[in-house]
């Protein structure tokens, strides 16, 4: 298939706010793909090529852009092969070779194809064709139940592979996709409530557990082989040997555990989040000891537990890892839940998670069965730009422009980010220096006072609420926003939505 057909489809998807119309356009495209193109095309449409990030930034992309081709000639396979070459090129002289590969690719592309390629490589197609829409389109194109496609994608962690199976395999083969120990699954996500009372009203009887200020980990063990994955499914086994040792010591043969890891001080209290995340860097030194804490078990010794109620899974977890279970209590009593919350805060943790005891593990889904409660409202937003500071911050990028995700394009481009406020509060000298260097690397344009950046950096912002505002297109502005930390463990696609923030107007 010509790449131009993908480009035309993404243009059609971006031009409508109708989810149904997006699904129809993508489904029509998927039906016309050859089997060998399906996995590649799905990756391109979601700006997640099968090769992953190939190390091309905005500056490299801009330098490669020359006169576009007059007519379409590139195929989906041509682009896929070029990405293979970019990924494989390393070592002495690789920079020049990579630049030449990129220039050759863009020279063969039309103007619209050049923009599409840049969007894929920079992770910002802005079509609103996020994985949820693509998943629905796969189900439509293959004439399979949406839930069957969604479950297979969540359990395999691979929408492209799921699309190939749905479109070329049988319904039984799709339904047979299940947990495989050693292959990560997308983690279950949580909603937010302002209080434990409000959370319990939604969940009913619940497991009220400490919410740790750590890094999410998913741990798989087969015999003595242990593998550890982050919330984005990146493998970090070699960076966490102490977690490997703990899991090897559990009385199990095969297991999949969901939990957190964090650094503790001498009194057992949590160390700052940045100290935990420092262990996940490529050149991380093992000066900080990390402790694993688990809150769920998805598989044990040949038995899948995903569809078992949480109460059953917690009983299994208590049996196999009692010394590494996150503290909590099962209760329907708001007074008991409130005491757990106070105990968690007194121990230096963020708050509590309130989880319905009858709920299954919904991999990759955010629903009302898990609800996080923090004493301070915090949201994960995306940095859109940064203003140069003044006074003692002269020469440093200081005031952040903050955006919330707009998945369906209600207030702007579908899949884009809606500005909701600015802040320069909560930034340490170290963070100011870091963001000054980092945001100039991500620069896409600038004015005299502001550097606009690729929308890829997630920052956790504490707020006192939101207020109605005509200043920003989403109709709201943050109140008393301040930086808590940067979230290197999250992607921009995981940012909180403008709809979530607008919901605070009603709370």
C-alpha positions as CSV (number, residue, x, y, z in Angstrom):
1,X,0.0,0.0,0.0
2,X,1.2,3.5,-0.8
3,X,2.0,5.6,2.3
4,X,-0.2,8.3,0.8
5,X,-3.3,6.2,1.7
6,X,-2.3,6.2,5.4
7,X,-1.8,10.0,5.2
8,X,-5.2,10.5,3.6
9,X,-6.8,8.5,6.3
10,X,-5.1,10.3,9.1
11,X,-6.2,13.6,7.5
12,X,-9.8,12.4,7.4
13,X,-9.5,11.2,11.0
14,X,-8.1,14.6,12.1
15,X,-10.8,16.5,10.3
16,X,-13.7,15.1,12.3
17,X,-14.6,15.1,16.0
18,X,-16.9,12.1,15.6
19,X,-15.5,9.0,17.1
20,X,-17.7,6.9,14.9
21,X,-16.4,8.6,11.8
22,X,-12.8,8.1,12.9
23,X,-13.4,4.4,13.5
24,X,-15.1,4.0,10.1
25,X,-12.2,5.7,8.3
26,X,-9.5,3.6,10.0
27,X,-11.5,0.4,9.6
28,X,-11.8,0.9,5.9
29,X,-8.0,1.4,5.6
30,X,-7.3,-1.7,7.7
31,X,-9.4,-3.9,5.5
32,X,-7.3,-2.8,2.4
33,X,-3.9,-3.6,3.9
34,X,-2.0,-6.7,3.0
35,X,-1.3,-9.0,5.9
36,X,2.4,-8.2,5.9
37,X,1.6,-4.5,6.3
38,X,-0.9,-4.7,9.2
39,X,1.4,-4.6,12.2
40,X,3.5,-1.8,10.6
41,X,0.6,0.3,9.6
42,X,-1.1,0.1,13.1
43,X,2.2,1.2,14.7
44,X,2.5,4.1,12.2
45,X,-1.1,5.2,12.8
46,X,-0.6,5.4,16.5
47,X,2.8,7.1,16.2
48,X,4.4,4.0,17.8
49,X,6.3,2.3,15.0
50,X,7.3,-1.3,15.7
51,X,10.9,-0.2,15.9
52,X,10.2,2.1,18.9
53,X,12.0,5.4,19.2
54,X,14.8,5.5,16.6
55,X,16.6,8.5,18.1
56,X,15.4,11.2,15.7
57,X,14.5,14.5,17.4
58,X,12.9,17.7,16.1
59,X,16.3,19.3,15.0
60,X,17.3,16.1,13.1
61,X,14.0,16.0,11.5
62,X,14.1,19.6,10.5
63,X,17.6,19.3,9.0
64,X,16.5,16.4,6.8
65,X,13.5,18.2,5.3
66,X,14.2,19.3,1.7
67,X,12.2,19.8,-1.4
68,X,9.2,17.3,-1.3
69,X,8.4,14.9,-4.1
70,X,5.8,15.9,-6.6
71,X,3.8,12.7,-6.5
72,X,3.4,9.8,-4.0
73,X,5.7,6.8,-4.5
74,X,6.7,5.7,-1.0
75,X,5.0,2.5,0.3
76,X,4.3,1.5,3.9
77,X,7.1,-1.1,3.5
78,X,9.5,1.6,2.3
79,X,9.0,3.7,5.5
80,X,9.2,0.5,7.6
81,X,12.6,-0.4,6.0
82,X,14.0,3.1,6.5
83,X,13.1,2.9,10.2
84,X,14.9,-0.4,10.4
85,X,18.0,1.2,8.9
86,X,17.8,4.1,11.3
87,X,17.5,1.8,14.3
88,X,20.4,-0.4,13.2
89,X,22.8,2.4,12.4
90,X,25.3,2.9,15.3
91,X,28.9,3.4,16.0
92,X,31.6,5.6,14.3
93,X,30.1,7.7,11.4
94,X,26.6,6.7,12.3
95,X,25.3,10.3,12.7
96,X,26.2,11.1,9.0
97,X,24.7,7.8,7.8
98,X,21.5,8.3,9.8
99,X,21.1,11.8,8.4
100,X,21.6,10.5,4.9
101,X,19.0,7.8,5.4
102,X,16.5,10.4,6.7
103,X,17.2,12.8,3.8
104,X,16.7,10.0,1.3
105,X,13.4,9.1,2.9
106,X,12.0,12.7,3.0
107,X,13.2,13.5,-0.5
108,X,11.0,10.6,-1.8
109,X,8.0,11.9,0.3
110,X,5.4,14.4,-0.7
111,X,4.8,17.4,1.5
112,X,1.9,15.7,3.3
113,X,4.0,12.5,3.7
114,X,6.9,14.5,5.1
115,X,4.6,15.9,7.8
116,X,3.3,12.4,8.5
117,X,6.8,10.9,8.8
118,X,7.8,13.7,11.2
119,X,4.7,13.1,13.3
120,X,5.5,9.4,13.5
121,X,9.1,9.9,14.5
122,X,8.3,12.7,17.0
123,X,5.3,10.8,18.5
124,X,2.8,13.5,17.7
125,X,0.5,12.8,14.8
126,X,-2.4,14.7,16.4
127,X,-5.1,12.8,14.7
128,X,-7.1,11.7,17.7
129,X,-6.4,8.1,16.5
130,X,-5.3,7.0,19.9
131,X,-5.1,3.3,20.7
132,X,-8.7,3.2,21.9
133,X,-10.0,4.5,18.6
134,X,-7.7,2.2,16.7
135,X,-8.8,-0.8,18.8
136,X,-12.4,-0.1,17.9
137,X,-11.4,0.2,14.2
138,X,-9.6,-3.2,14.3
139,X,-12.8,-4.8,15.8
140,X,-14.9,-3.1,13.1
141,X,-12.6,-4.1,10.2
142,X,-12.3,-7.7,11.5
143,X,-16.0,-8.0,12.5
144,X,-14.9,-9.1,16.0
145,X,-16.3,-8.1,19.3
146,X,-14.6,-4.9,20.6
147,X,-14.1,-6.5,24.1
148,X,-12.3,-9.5,22.5
149,X,-10.0,-7.3,20.6
150,X,-9.4,-5.0,23.5
151,X,-8.6,-7.8,25.9
152,X,-6.2,-9.4,23.4
153,X,-4.4,-6.1,22.9
154,X,-4.1,-5.5,26.7
155,X,-2.9,-9.0,27.5
156,X,-0.4,-9.1,24.6
157,X,0.7,-5.5,25.0
158,X,0.8,-5.2,21.2
159,X,-2.1,-3.7,19.3
160,X,-0.3,-4.3,15.9
161,X,0.0,-8.0,16.6
162,X,-3.6,-8.1,17.8
163,X,-4.8,-6.4,14.7
164,X,-2.9,-9.0,12.5
165,X,-4.5,-11.8,14.5
166,X,-8.0,-10.3,14.4
167,X,-7.9,-9.6,10.7
168,X,-6.2,-12.8,9.5
169,X,-6.9,-15.4,12.2
170,X,-10.1,-17.0,13.6
171,X,-12.3,-15.7,16.4
172,X,-11.2,-18.7,18.6
173,X,-7.5,-17.7,18.1
174,X,-8.3,-14.2,19.2
175,X,-10.1,-15.4,22.2
176,X,-7.2,-17.7,23.2
177,X,-4.9,-14.8,23.7
178,X,-4.1,-14.8,27.3
179,X,-1.5,-14.0,29.9
180,X,2.0,-15.3,29.1
181,X,4.4,-15.1,32.0
182,X,7.4,-13.1,30.8
183,X,5.3,-10.9,28.5
184,X,4.1,-7.7,30.1
185,X,0.5,-6.6,30.1
186,X,-0.8,-3.0,30.3
187,X,-1.4,-2.1,33.9
188,X,-4.8,-1.3,35.4
189,X,-5.3,2.4,36.1
190,X,-7.2,4.4,38.7
191,X,-9.6,7.2,38.8
192,X,-9.5,10.1,41.3
193,X,-11.7,11.1,44.2
194,X,-11.4,14.0,46.7
195,X,-12.0,11.9,49.8
196,X,-12.2,8.3,51.0
197,X,-15.9,8.8,51.7
198,X,-16.5,9.8,48.1
199,X,-14.4,6.8,46.9
200,X,-16.3,4.3,49.1
201,X,-19.6,5.6,47.8
202,X,-18.5,4.4,44.3
203,X,-16.7,1.2,45.2
204,X,-18.7,-0.2,48.1
205,X,-16.6,-2.5,50.3
206,X,-13.0,-2.0,49.3
207,X,-9.4,-2.7,50.0
208,X,-8.1,0.7,51.2
209,X,-4.3,0.6,50.7
210,X,-1.4,3.0,51.1
211,X,-0.6,4.8,47.9
212,X,3.2,4.8,47.8
213,X,5.3,7.5,46.2
214,X,7.3,5.0,44.1
215,X,7.7,3.6,40.6
216,X,5.2,1.1,39.2
217,X,6.7,-2.3,38.5
218,X,5.3,-5.5,37.0
219,X,7.4,-8.5,37.9
220,X,7.3,-11.9,36.0
221,X,8.9,-15.0,37.3
222,X,9.3,-18.4,35.5
223,X,11.4,-20.7,37.7
224,X,14.5,-18.7,38.6
225,X,14.1,-16.4,35.6
226,X,12.8,-13.0,36.8
227,X,11.9,-10.0,34.5
228,X,10.8,-6.6,35.7
229,X,8.9,-4.0,33.6
230,X,7.9,-0.4,34.1
231,X,4.4,1.0,33.7
232,X,5.3,1.7,30.0
233,X,6.3,-2.0,29.6
234,X,10.0,-1.2,29.3
235,X,12.2,-3.9,30.8
236,X,14.4,-2.8,33.7
237,X,15.4,-6.1,35.2
238,X,19.2,-5.5,35.1
239,X,18.7,-2.2,37.0
240,X,16.8,-3.7,40.0
241,X,18.8,-6.7,41.2
242,X,17.5,-6.4,44.8
243,X,13.9,-6.8,43.5
244,X,15.0,-9.8,41.5
245,X,16.4,-11.3,44.7
246,X,13.2,-10.7,46.6
247,X,11.0,-12.3,44.0
248,X,13.3,-15.3,43.6
249,X,12.9,-15.9,47.3
250,X,9.1,-16.2,47.1
251,X,7.5,-19.7,47.5
252,X,6.3,-19.9,43.9
253,X,7.3,-21.4,40.6
254,X,5.6,-19.0,38.1
255,X,4.1,-15.6,39.1
256,X,3.1,-12.2,37.8
257,X,3.0,-9.4,40.4
258,X,1.9,-5.8,40.2
259,X,3.4,-3.3,42.6
260,X,5.7,-0.4,43.4
261,X,9.3,0.0,44.3
262,X,10.8,2.9,46.2
263,X,13.8,4.0,48.2
264,X,13.4,4.1,52.0
265,X,15.3,6.1,54.6
266,X,16.9,4.7,57.8
267,X,13.6,4.9,59.7
268,X,11.6,3.1,56.9
269,X,10.1,6.3,55.5
270,X,9.9,6.9,51.8
271,X,12.8,8.8,50.1
272,X,11.9,11.5,47.4
273,X,10.5,10.1,44.2
274,X,13.5,11.4,42.2
275,X,15.8,9.1,44.2
276,X,13.8,6.1,43.2
277,X,13.6,7.1,39.6
278,X,17.4,7.7,39.5
279,X,17.8,3.9,39.5
280,X,15.9,3.6,36.2
281,X,18.4,5.7,34.2
282,X,20.6,4.1,31.6
283,X,23.8,4.9,33.6
284,X,22.2,4.5,37.1
285,X,24.5,3.9,40.0
286,X,23.3,1.4,42.6
287,X,23.8,3.7,45.6
288,X,20.1,3.7,46.5
289,X,18.5,0.5,47.7
290,X,15.0,-0.1,46.4
291,X,12.3,-2.1,48.2
292,X,9.5,-3.8,46.4
293,X,5.9,-3.7,47.6
294,X,3.1,-5.6,45.8
295,X,-0.6,-4.9,45.7
296,X,-1.8,-7.5,43.1
297,X,-1.1,-10.9,41.6
298,X,-2.2,-11.7,38.1
299,X,-1.0,-15.3,37.7
300,X,0.3,-18.0,40.0
301,X,1.8,-21.4,39.1
302,X,-0.3,-22.0,36.0
303,X,-3.5,-20.3,37.2
304,X,-4.6,-16.9,35.7
305,X,-6.1,-14.7,38.3
306,X,-7.1,-11.7,36.2
307,X,-10.8,-12.4,36.3
308,X,-10.9,-13.5,39.9
309,X,-12.3,-10.9,42.4
310,X,-9.7,-8.6,44.1
311,X,-10.5,-10.3,47.5
312,X,-9.3,-13.6,46.1
313,X,-6.2,-12.1,44.5
314,X,-5.3,-10.4,47.8
315,X,-5.6,-13.6,49.7
316,X,-3.2,-15.3,47.3
317,X,-0.8,-12.3,47.6
318,X,-0.9,-12.5,51.4
319,X,0.0,-16.2,51.2
320,X,3.0,-15.9,48.9
321,X,4.4,-12.4,49.8
322,X,3.2,-11.3,53.2
323,X,6.4,-9.3,53.9
324,X,6.1,-7.3,50.7
325,X,2.4,-6.5,50.6
326,X,1.4,-2.9,50.6
327,X,-0.4,-2.1,53.9
328,X,-4.1,-1.7,53.9
329,X,-7.5,-2.9,55.2
330,X,-10.7,-4.3,53.6
331,X,-13.6,-2.3,54.8
332,X,-16.9,-0.5,53.9
333,X,-16.6,1.8,56.9
334,X,-15.6,5.3,56.0
335,X,-14.2,5.8,59.5
336,X,-11.8,2.8,59.1
337,X,-10.8,3.9,55.6
338,X,-10.2,7.4,56.9
339,X,-7.8,6.1,59.6
340,X,-5.9,4.1,57.0
341,X,-5.5,7.3,55.0
342,X,-4.2,9.2,58.0
343,X,-1.8,6.4,58.8
344,X,-0.5,6.4,55.3
345,X,0.1,10.2,55.4
346,X,1.7,10.0,58.8
347,X,4.1,7.4,57.3
348,X,5.1,9.9,54.6
349,X,3.1,8.3,51.8
350,X,0.9,10.1,49.2
351,X,-2.6,8.9,50.3
352,X,-4.6,5.8,49.7
353,X,-6.0,3.6,46.9
354,X,-9.6,2.5,47.3
355,X,-10.3,-0.7,45.3
356,X,-13.6,-2.6,45.0
357,X,-13.1,-6.0,46.5
358,X,-15.2,-7.7,43.8
359,X,-13.4,-6.2,40.9
360,X,-11.4,-8.1,38.2
361,X,-8.0,-6.8,37.0
362,X,-8.9,-4.7,34.0
363,X,-5.6,-4.5,32.2
364,X,-4.9,-1.2,30.6
365,X,-8.3,0.3,31.6
366,X,-9.1,3.3,33.9
367,X,-12.4,2.9,35.6
368,X,-14.2,3.4,38.9
369,X,-13.0,0.1,40.5
370,X,-9.7,1.6,41.6
371,X,-9.8,5.1,43.0
372,X,-6.8,7.2,44.3
373,X,-7.3,9.6,47.1
374,X,-4.7,12.3,47.9
375,X,-4.9,15.2,50.4
376,X,-3.6,17.5,47.7
377,X,-5.0,17.4,44.1
378,X,-2.3,16.4,41.7
379,X,-2.5,15.9,38.0
380,X,-0.1,14.8,35.3
381,X,0.1,17.5,32.6
382,X,2.3,18.1,29.6
383,X,4.8,21.0,29.1
384,X,3.9,22.9,26.0
385,X,6.4,25.8,26.4
386,X,8.6,27.5,28.9
387,X,9.3,31.2,29.5
388,X,12.7,32.7,30.3
389,X,13.0,33.8,33.9
390,X,14.0,37.1,35.4
391,X,15.9,38.3,38.5
392,X,17.8,35.4,40.0
393,X,16.3,33.2,37.3
394,X,17.7,35.2,34.4
395,X,19.2,32.9,31.8
396,X,17.0,30.0,33.0
397,X,13.8,28.6,31.5
398,X,11.3,29.1,34.4
399,X,7.5,29.6,33.8
400,X,5.9,26.4,32.4
401,X,3.0,26.4,30.0
402,X,0.8,23.4,31.0
403,X,-1.5,21.4,28.8
404,X,-4.1,18.7,29.4
405,X,-4.8,15.9,26.9
406,X,-7.8,16.4,24.7
407,X,-8.3,12.8,23.2
408,X,-11.4,13.5,21.2
409,X,-10.6,17.1,20.0
410,X,-13.4,18.8,22.1
411,X,-11.3,22.0,22.5
412,X,-8.6,21.7,19.8
413,X,-6.9,19.3,17.5
414,X,-8.0,15.7,18.3
415,X,-5.3,14.0,20.4
416,X,-3.6,17.3,21.2
417,X,-3.1,19.3,24.4
418,X,-5.2,22.2,25.7
419,X,-3.4,24.8,27.7
420,X,-4.8,25.1,31.2
421,X,-2.3,27.4,33.0
422,X,1.2,28.3,33.8
423,X,3.5,28.0,36.9
424,X,7.0,28.7,38.0
425,X,6.4,27.6,41.6
426,X,8.0,24.5,43.2
427,X,11.0,24.5,40.9
428,X,14.3,23.9,42.7
429,X,17.6,25.2,41.3
430,X,18.4,21.7,40.1
431,X,15.1,21.5,38.2
432,X,15.6,24.9,36.7
433,X,19.0,24.0,35.4
434,X,17.7,20.6,34.1
435,X,14.6,22.0,32.3
436,X,16.7,24.8,30.7
437,X,18.9,22.3,29.1
438,X,16.2,19.8,28.3
439,X,13.6,22.1,26.8
440,X,16.1,23.6,24.4
441,X,16.8,20.1,23.2
442,X,13.0,19.7,22.6
443,X,12.6,23.2,21.1
444,X,10.3,23.5,18.0
445,X,10.2,27.3,17.9
446,X,10.8,30.4,20.0
447,X,9.9,34.0,20.6
448,X,11.8,36.6,22.5
449,X,10.6,35.3,25.8
450,X,9.3,31.8,25.3
451,X,10.6,28.4,24.0
452,X,8.0,26.1,22.5
453,X,8.7,22.4,22.9
454,X,7.7,19.0,21.7
455,X,4.7,18.0,23.9
456,X,6.4,14.9,25.3
457,X,7.4,15.9,28.9
458,X,5.0,15.0,31.7
459,X,5.1,17.0,35.0
460,X,3.0,16.3,38.1
461,X,1.3,19.5,39.2
462,X,-0.4,20.1,42.6
463,X,-3.4,22.5,42.5
464,X,-6.0,23.8,44.8
465,X,-8.7,23.4,42.1
466,X,-9.7,25.0,38.8
467,X,-11.8,28.0,38.0
468,X,-13.8,29.1,34.9
469,X,-11.7,31.1,32.5
470,X,-12.0,32.6,29.1
471,X,-8.2,32.9,28.8
472,X,-7.7,29.3,27.7
473,X,-9.7,27.3,25.1
474,X,-10.8,24.6,27.6
475,X,-12.7,27.2,29.6
476,X,-10.8,26.6,32.8
477,X,-7.6,27.7,34.5
478,X,-5.6,26.0,37.3
479,X,-5.7,27.6,40.8
480,X,-2.4,27.9,42.7
481,X,-0.5,25.4,40.5
482,X,3.0,24.2,41.6
483,X,5.4,21.6,40.4
484,X,5.7,18.4,42.4
485,X,8.0,16.5,40.1
486,X,8.7,15.5,36.6
487,X,7.3,12.1,35.6
488,X,10.0,10.3,33.5
489,X,8.0,7.1,34.0
490,X,5.0,8.4,32.1
491,X,4.3,9.2,28.5
492,X,2.4,12.3,27.2
493,X,-0.4,9.9,26.2
494,X,-1.0,9.1,29.9
495,X,-1.5,12.8,30.9
496,X,-4.8,13.7,32.6
497,X,-7.5,15.0,30.2
498,X,-9.2,18.4,30.0
499,X,-12.4,16.6,30.7
500,X,-11.1,15.3,34.0
501,X,-10.0,18.8,35.0
502,X,-13.3,20.4,33.9
503,X,-15.0,17.8,36.2
504,X,-13.5,19.7,39.2
505,X,-15.9,22.6,38.4
506,X,-18.8,20.3,39.5
507,X,-17.1,18.9,42.6
